[in-house]
């Protein structure tokens, strides 16, 4: 697979490849959840300093963005798993008819 050379590089994937690629293993999901927990802890431990409101706001926004991205990946994986199971059930039902 080609290594991306820019943030705008996109792979051409079939719908099946896209679905399969979104499904995380249990280990991958666990690692991402641990990352979320670490970032949430960092966010809770941010110290507000009245003399440096901008820095606090930037740090808080950065951590929120990381949390949102990780949650989005985990949510998409879960939804993709449900879709894959549903498709497998449909295929099995059509083969048994």
N, C-alpha and C positions, 0 to 999 in steps of 0.2 A: 504494500500500500504506500502511496506517495506521501511524503512528509509535507505538511502544510507550510507554505512559504509566506503566508499572510493571514491576517485575521479574517479576510474575506474569501479565502479558499473554501470551496464546498466539494464534498464527495457526491457522486451520483449513485444513489442507492435505490433499489426497488422498494416497494412498500413492505415486502417481507423482510428485507435486510434492515430497513429502518426499525421495524417492530422488534426483530431479534436483537438488534444492537442496543435498544433501549432497556432490555431486560437485564437487570443486574443480578449477579450471583448473591447468595446469602452473605458471603464474605465481603464482597464489594459494598453491599448495602450496610453491613456492620461498620466497615471502615468509614463510609461517608457519614453514618450516624455519629460515630465517635468524633469525627471532625466537627460536626454540627454542635455537639456537646462542648467541645473545647472552645469553639468560637462564641457560643452562648455564654460560657463562663467568662471569657475575655470581655464580652460586652457588659456583663454584670459588674465586672471589676474596674470598668473605666471610672476614672476619678474626674469629677467635674471641678474645674478651676474657673472661678468667675473672671480671672484675668486672661484666660485663654479659651473662650467659648468656641471660637472657630476651630481650634484643634480638636476639641472634644466632639464637636458636631461632625467633623470630617471622619474621625475615627469611628464614631457610632454609625455613620452612614456606610462606611466601608464594611464594617462587620455585619450590618444588616444586609447589605448586598450579597455577602458571602453566604449568610444563612439562607436567604431567599433562593439563591442559585442551587445550593445543596438540597433544599426542600423540593424545589422544582424537579431536579433530577430524580430524587427518591419517589416523588409522586408520579412522574412519567413512567418510571420503571414499574410501579405497582399497577398503574392503568394498563400498561403494555402486557403485563402478565395476565390480567383479567381478559384482555382481548385475545391473547394467544390461547388461553384455556377455552374460551367461548368458540373460537374457530376450530379447535381440536374436537370439541363436542359436536359441532355441526358436521364436521367431516365424518366422525364416527357414526353419527346418526344416519347420514346419507348412505354410508357403506352398508349399514345393517338393514336398510330398506330394500 
